[in-house]
């Protein structure tokens, strides 16, 4: 049963008038669930898109602190993972706007710290990491020697201490956007700058990722260039540049927006431009996802005999949505496995979640419940765990497996 939450005002303009255009639902995983669903809403005043019917910011802060999925490598091995190409791509864009080599730079939501390492190697020596997950901060310090502080944007407490802030893939996760932008303003020195990059909701591509993946458990704001600019510029910043971009991550091409904004001494007073793109883009995305979802359901049904059973690899948003929407029948699932230790030992729709090592004693078929990591999971299953099971793949492989 969904928990009742108060209606959410528009995070961009504060209006309490909105229209729901889609309902997203997720199955519950014991002790590790952020929310059970939300309405995708469009603000009647400014046109911004957002998730309505969600818990308060404190619930999100606890989730990202305790259940982070972004600790994707074991820093105790003492060897850094391969550098993601997008770290160099991002650094090339961001470096153009950092005022000086000795500028004090803070990345909020720094994850593995790879971007900061590239920036430091490029001459920006005064960089600092911040992430809600203590594990991510420890890894950044151990692997790259970059200092860090564990905490959310709301716990950072160095007013006027920074020349440049970086937030990549952060603002779409934050319920209290008004408070978050106020914190950015407070952290910057006069004339300081902030680089923000978020997914572009006006150009979501249903073919680029799993159906409805943009409406994930964690994504609660849906930006276009107009709504991102309206949010930031109405709260004490002036835009230096706002552009659309495409970035590759794993096997997925992400359509994003990036902007650089400078802390202004006073509000610009300019009227916000109405967001005329987000609703159209989201409605097109929803219809395309429904068609893709039908194909996935058919593929699952065709992969098993009527009395067939399977294991499912993946306990994240992809699986939670399929379970809630009826695409996966828990009565036909023997076990879930997931490499995230924070999911292991829990139960999902009454079925245990275990380590992938549990499949060494399982000889049935294994459904890979992921798109972006489908190939990586299959290779890990074969090479790391020596599995010879039949794999059920829901998506055409971009590369031979």
C-alpha positions as CSV (number, residue, x, y, z in Angstrom):
1,X,0.0,0.0,0.0
2,X,1.4,3.4,-0.9
3,X,2.1,5.7,2.0
4,X,0.2,9.0,1.9
5,X,2.3,12.1,1.3
6,X,1.2,15.7,1.1
7,X,0.9,17.2,-2.4
8,X,4.2,18.6,-3.5
9,X,4.3,22.2,-4.8
10,X,6.2,22.9,-8.0
11,X,9.9,22.8,-7.1
12,X,10.6,25.6,-9.6
13,X,7.9,28.2,-9.1
14,X,6.1,27.0,-5.9
15,X,2.6,26.7,-7.5
16,X,0.3,24.1,-6.0
17,X,-1.6,23.6,-9.2
18,X,-0.4,20.6,-11.3
19,X,-1.7,17.8,-13.5
20,X,-0.6,14.2,-13.2
21,X,0.2,12.6,-16.5
22,X,1.6,9.2,-15.4
23,X,1.7,6.9,-12.3
24,X,5.0,5.2,-11.6
25,X,5.1,2.3,-9.1
26,X,7.8,0.1,-7.5
27,X,7.7,-3.1,-5.5
28,X,9.1,-2.8,-2.0
29,X,12.5,-4.4,-1.0
30,X,12.6,-5.0,2.7
31,X,14.4,-2.2,4.6
32,X,15.8,-0.6,1.5
33,X,12.9,1.2,-0.2
34,X,13.0,4.9,-0.8
35,X,9.4,5.1,-2.1
36,X,6.7,2.9,-3.6
37,X,5.7,5.2,-6.4
38,X,4.8,8.7,-7.5
39,X,2.8,10.7,-10.0
40,X,4.7,12.4,-12.8
41,X,3.2,15.9,-12.7
42,X,3.3,19.0,-14.8
43,X,3.1,22.5,-13.1
44,X,0.0,24.4,-14.4
45,X,1.8,27.7,-14.0
46,X,5.4,27.3,-15.3
47,X,5.3,23.9,-17.1
48,X,8.0,22.2,-15.1
49,X,7.9,18.5,-14.5
50,X,8.3,16.7,-11.2
51,X,7.4,13.7,-9.0
52,X,4.5,14.4,-6.8
53,X,3.4,12.4,-3.7
54,X,6.9,11.7,-2.3
55,X,8.5,11.9,1.2
56,X,10.3,14.8,2.7
57,X,14.0,15.6,2.0
58,X,15.2,13.9,5.2
59,X,14.1,10.5,3.8
60,X,16.1,11.0,0.7
61,X,19.2,12.1,2.7
62,X,19.0,8.9,4.8
63,X,18.6,6.7,1.7
64,X,21.7,8.2,-0.1
65,X,23.8,8.0,3.1
66,X,22.9,4.4,4.0
67,X,21.9,2.7,0.8
68,X,24.1,4.2,-1.9
69,X,24.5,2.1,-5.1
70,X,27.3,4.4,-6.3
71,X,30.0,2.6,-4.4
72,X,30.6,0.5,-7.5
73,X,34.1,-0.7,-6.7
74,X,36.1,-2.0,-3.8
75,X,38.8,0.6,-2.8
76,X,40.3,-1.9,-0.4
77,X,41.8,-3.6,-3.5
78,X,44.1,-0.6,-3.7
79,X,43.8,-0.2,-7.4
80,X,41.6,2.4,-9.1
81,X,39.0,1.2,-11.6
82,X,39.5,2.1,-15.3
83,X,38.8,5.8,-15.9
84,X,35.4,6.5,-17.6
85,X,35.8,8.4,-20.9
86,X,33.0,10.7,-19.9
87,X,35.2,12.1,-17.0
88,X,37.6,13.5,-19.6
89,X,34.6,14.9,-21.6
90,X,33.1,16.6,-18.6
91,X,36.5,18.0,-17.5
92,X,37.0,19.5,-20.9
93,X,33.7,21.4,-20.6
94,X,34.0,22.4,-17.0
95,X,37.7,23.5,-17.2
96,X,36.7,26.3,-19.5
97,X,34.7,28.0,-16.7
98,X,36.9,27.5,-13.6
99,X,38.4,31.0,-13.1
100,X,42.0,30.0,-12.1
101,X,44.2,27.0,-11.4
102,X,44.1,27.8,-7.7
103,X,40.3,28.2,-7.6
104,X,38.7,26.3,-4.7
105,X,36.6,23.6,-6.4
106,X,34.0,21.4,-4.7
107,X,32.1,18.6,-6.4
108,X,28.8,17.8,-4.6
109,X,27.8,14.2,-5.3
110,X,31.3,13.3,-6.3
111,X,30.8,9.5,-6.4
112,X,34.0,7.7,-7.3
113,X,35.9,11.0,-7.7
114,X,37.1,10.4,-11.2
115,X,36.1,13.8,-12.5
116,X,38.0,15.5,-9.8
117,X,41.1,13.5,-10.5
118,X,41.0,14.5,-14.2
119,X,40.6,18.2,-13.2
120,X,43.5,18.0,-10.7
121,X,45.7,16.3,-13.3
122,X,44.7,19.1,-15.7
123,X,46.1,21.8,-13.3
124,X,43.2,22.6,-11.0
125,X,45.0,21.5,-7.8
126,X,42.6,22.8,-5.1
127,X,39.7,20.2,-5.5
128,X,37.5,18.7,-2.8
129,X,35.0,15.9,-2.9
130,X,31.6,15.6,-1.2
131,X,29.2,12.8,-1.2
132,X,26.3,11.5,1.0
133,X,28.0,8.1,1.0
134,X,31.0,7.8,3.4
135,X,32.2,4.9,1.3
136,X,32.5,7.0,-1.8
137,X,34.4,9.7,0.1
138,X,36.8,7.1,1.6
139,X,37.4,5.6,-1.8
140,X,38.2,9.0,-3.4
141,X,40.7,9.8,-0.7
142,X,42.3,6.4,-0.8
143,X,42.5,5.9,-4.6
144,X,43.2,9.5,-5.7
145,X,44.5,11.3,-2.6
146,X,41.6,13.8,-3.0
147,X,40.2,15.1,0.3
148,X,36.5,14.8,0.9
149,X,33.7,15.3,3.3
150,X,30.7,12.9,3.8
151,X,27.4,14.7,3.7
152,X,24.6,16.0,1.6
153,X,24.3,19.5,0.1
154,X,22.3,20.4,3.2
155,X,25.0,19.6,5.6
156,X,27.9,21.4,3.9
157,X,28.8,24.3,6.2
158,X,31.5,26.6,4.8
159,X,29.7,29.8,3.7
160,X,31.5,31.7,1.0
161,X,34.3,29.1,0.9
162,X,34.3,28.1,-2.7
163,X,35.0,29.6,-6.1
164,X,33.4,26.8,-8.2
165,X,30.8,24.1,-7.4
166,X,30.1,21.1,-9.6
167,X,26.8,19.1,-9.5
168,X,26.4,16.4,-12.1
169,X,23.3,14.2,-12.0
170,X,22.4,15.6,-8.6
171,X,19.5,18.1,-8.8
172,X,17.1,15.5,-10.4
173,X,17.4,13.5,-7.1
174,X,16.6,16.3,-4.6
175,X,13.1,17.0,-3.3
176,X,13.9,20.4,-1.7
177,X,15.3,22.2,-4.7
178,X,14.6,25.6,-3.1
179,X,16.8,24.7,-0.1
180,X,19.4,23.1,-2.3
181,X,19.9,26.2,-4.5
182,X,20.0,28.4,-1.5
183,X,22.8,26.2,-0.1
184,X,24.7,26.6,-3.4
185,X,24.4,30.4,-3.2
186,X,25.7,30.4,0.4
187,X,28.7,28.1,-0.3
188,X,30.0,30.3,-3.1
189,X,32.1,33.5,-2.8
190,X,30.7,36.6,-4.5
191,X,31.1,36.0,-8.3
192,X,31.6,32.3,-7.7
193,X,30.2,29.9,-10.3
194,X,28.3,26.6,-10.3
195,X,28.3,23.9,-13.0
196,X,25.1,21.9,-13.1
197,X,24.3,18.9,-15.4
198,X,21.0,17.0,-15.4
199,X,19.0,14.8,-17.8
200,X,17.0,16.6,-20.4
201,X,13.4,15.6,-19.8
202,X,12.3,17.3,-23.1
203,X,14.4,14.7,-25.0
204,X,14.1,11.5,-23.0
205,X,14.8,8.6,-25.4
206,X,12.8,5.4,-24.7
207,X,15.1,3.4,-26.9
208,X,18.3,4.5,-25.0
209,X,17.5,2.7,-21.7
210,X,15.0,0.4,-20.1
211,X,11.3,1.5,-20.3
212,X,10.4,4.2,-17.8
213,X,13.9,4.2,-16.4
214,X,14.0,8.0,-16.4
215,X,11.2,7.8,-13.8
216,X,13.4,5.8,-11.4
217,X,13.1,5.4,-7.7
218,X,15.5,8.3,-7.3
219,X,14.6,10.8,-10.1
220,X,12.1,13.3,-8.7
221,X,12.6,16.3,-11.0
222,X,12.4,16.4,-14.8
223,X,14.2,19.4,-16.3
224,X,14.3,21.2,-19.7
225,X,16.7,24.0,-20.3
226,X,13.9,26.5,-19.5
227,X,13.0,25.0,-16.2
228,X,16.6,24.5,-15.1
229,X,17.4,28.1,-15.9
230,X,14.2,29.3,-14.2
231,X,15.0,27.4,-11.0
232,X,18.6,28.7,-10.7
233,X,18.2,32.3,-12.0
234,X,15.2,33.0,-9.8
235,X,17.3,32.3,-6.7
236,X,20.2,34.7,-7.0
237,X,22.2,33.5,-10.0
238,X,22.8,34.7,-13.6
239,X,23.4,32.3,-16.4
240,X,26.7,32.3,-18.2
241,X,25.8,29.4,-20.5
242,X,23.1,26.7,-20.9
243,X,23.5,24.0,-23.5
244,X,22.2,20.6,-24.5
245,X,24.7,17.7,-24.8
246,X,24.9,14.0,-25.3
247,X,27.2,11.9,-23.1
248,X,27.9,8.2,-23.2
249,X,27.7,6.2,-20.0
250,X,28.3,2.5,-20.2
251,X,26.2,1.4,-23.2
252,X,23.8,4.3,-23.0
253,X,23.8,7.7,-24.6
254,X,22.4,10.2,-22.2
255,X,20.7,13.4,-23.4
256,X,21.6,16.1,-20.9
257,X,21.5,19.8,-20.2
258,X,24.5,21.6,-18.7
259,X,24.6,25.1,-17.4
260,X,27.1,27.4,-15.7
261,X,25.6,30.1,-13.4
262,X,27.4,32.9,-11.5
263,X,26.4,34.1,-8.0
264,X,24.8,37.5,-8.5
265,X,24.7,40.2,-5.9
266,X,21.0,40.6,-6.5
267,X,18.2,38.8,-8.5
268,X,18.1,39.6,-12.2
269,X,14.4,40.5,-12.1
270,X,13.9,38.9,-15.5
271,X,10.7,37.0,-16.0
272,X,11.1,33.2,-16.2
273,X,10.4,31.7,-19.6
274,X,7.5,29.2,-19.5
275,X,8.6,25.6,-20.0
276,X,6.8,24.6,-23.2
277,X,8.9,21.5,-23.9
278,X,8.7,19.2,-20.8
279,X,5.1,18.1,-21.0
280,X,5.3,17.3,-24.7
281,X,8.6,15.5,-24.3
282,X,7.4,13.4,-21.3
283,X,4.1,12.4,-23.0
284,X,6.0,11.2,-26.0
285,X,8.5,9.3,-23.8
286,X,5.6,7.6,-21.9
287,X,4.0,6.3,-25.0
288,X,7.2,5.0,-26.5
289,X,8.1,3.3,-23.2
290,X,4.7,1.6,-23.1
291,X,5.5,0.0,-26.5
292,X,8.9,-1.1,-25.3
293,X,7.4,-2.5,-22.1
294,X,5.1,-4.7,-24.2
295,X,8.1,-6.2,-26.0
296,X,9.8,-7.0,-22.7
297,X,6.8,-8.7,-21.2
298,X,6.5,-10.8,-24.4
299,X,10.2,-11.7,-24.2
300,X,9.9,-12.8,-20.6
301,X,6.8,-15.0,-21.4
302,X,8.5,-16.6,-24.4
303,X,11.6,-17.4,-22.5
304,X,10.0,-19.8,-20.1
305,X,7.5,-22.7,-20.4
306,X,4.2,-22.3,-18.5
307,X,5.6,-23.9,-15.4
308,X,9.1,-22.7,-15.8
309,X,11.1,-20.9,-13.0
310,X,14.2,-18.7,-13.0
311,X,16.5,-16.6,-11.0
312,X,16.7,-12.8,-11.6
313,X,19.9,-10.9,-11.5
314,X,19.2,-7.3,-10.4
315,X,17.2,-5.9,-7.5
316,X,17.2,-2.2,-8.5
317,X,14.7,0.1,-10.1
318,X,14.4,-1.9,-13.3
319,X,13.2,-5.0,-11.3
320,X,11.1,-3.0,-8.8
321,X,9.1,-1.5,-11.6
322,X,8.6,-4.8,-13.5
323,X,7.4,-6.4,-10.3
324,X,5.0,-3.6,-9.5
325,X,3.6,-3.5,-13.0
326,X,3.1,-7.2,-13.4
327,X,6.0,-7.8,-15.8
328,X,7.7,-10.2,-13.4
329,X,5.8,-12.9,-11.5
330,X,7.5,-13.5,-8.1
331,X,5.8,-16.9,-7.9
332,X,8.1,-18.0,-10.8
333,X,11.3,-16.6,-9.3
334,X,13.5,-18.8,-7.1
335,X,16.0,-16.1,-6.0
336,X,17.1,-12.6,-6.8
337,X,20.8,-11.8,-6.8
338,X,22.5,-8.4,-6.8
339,X,26.1,-7.3,-6.4
340,X,25.1,-4.4,-4.1
341,X,25.8,-5.8,-0.6
342,X,23.2,-3.4,0.8
343,X,20.4,-5.4,-0.9
344,X,21.7,-8.8,0.0
345,X,19.9,-10.5,2.9
346,X,16.7,-8.6,2.2
347,X,13.5,-9.9,0.6
348,X,11.8,-8.7,-2.5
349,X,8.1,-9.7,-3.1
350,X,8.7,-12.5,-0.6
351,X,11.8,-13.8,-2.4
352,X,15.3,-13.7,-1.0
353,X,18.0,-11.4,-2.4
354,X,21.4,-13.0,-2.3
355,X,24.9,-12.4,-3.7
356,X,25.6,-13.5,-7.3
357,X,27.8,-16.3,-5.8
358,X,24.6,-18.0,-4.9
359,X,24.0,-18.9,-8.5
360,X,27.0,-21.3,-8.5
361,X,24.6,-23.8,-7.0
362,X,21.7,-22.9,-9.2
363,X,21.2,-24.6,-12.6
364,X,18.1,-22.9,-13.9
365,X,17.9,-19.9,-16.3
366,X,18.9,-16.5,-15.1
367,X,17.0,-13.3,-16.3
368,X,19.3,-10.2,-16.5
369,X,17.1,-7.4,-15.2
370,X,19.1,-4.5,-16.5
371,X,19.8,-2.7,-19.8
372,X,22.8,-0.4,-19.2
373,X,24.7,-3.2,-17.4
374,X,23.4,-6.2,-19.2
375,X,26.6,-7.0,-21.0
376,X,28.8,-6.4,-18.0
377,X,26.6,-8.7,-15.8
378,X,26.8,-11.5,-18.3
379,X,30.6,-11.2,-18.6
380,X,30.9,-11.1,-14.8
381,X,28.6,-14.2,-14.5
382,X,30.8,-16.2,-16.9
383,X,34.3,-14.9,-15.9
384,X,34.0,-14.1,-12.2
385,X,31.5,-16.8,-11.1
386,X,32.1,-19.4,-13.8
387,X,28.3,-19.7,-14.5
388,X,27.1,-21.8,-17.5
389,X,23.4,-21.1,-16.9
390,X,21.1,-20.0,-19.8
391,X,20.8,-16.2,-19.6
392,X,17.5,-14.5,-20.5
393,X,18.3,-11.1,-22.0
394,X,15.6,-8.5,-22.3
395,X,17.5,-6.2,-24.7
396,X,19.4,-6.6,-27.9
397,X,23.1,-6.6,-27.0
398,X,25.1,-3.6,-28.3
399,X,28.2,-5.8,-28.4
400,X,28.7,-9.6,-28.7
401,X,28.4,-11.3,-25.2
